[in-house]
């Protein structure tokens, strides 16, 4: 779930890579792709994605911003 909406997709765990087609995008940054699993226990999942040399457009100002992106997602089983 992302806020109040359900996201559906597929995933595959291959070695330390989490490969997914789930859309983890923010308002203007695409963070879908292949994630590296950092922590995986019975109750915790932490994984991250790094994308180099990305250009995004700020939706408020319209300015283009270039740089590297690192997105880390943390999940706790409740």
Helices and strands as residue ranges (DSSP letters): E 11-14, E 17-20, E 34-40, E 44-57, E 64-76
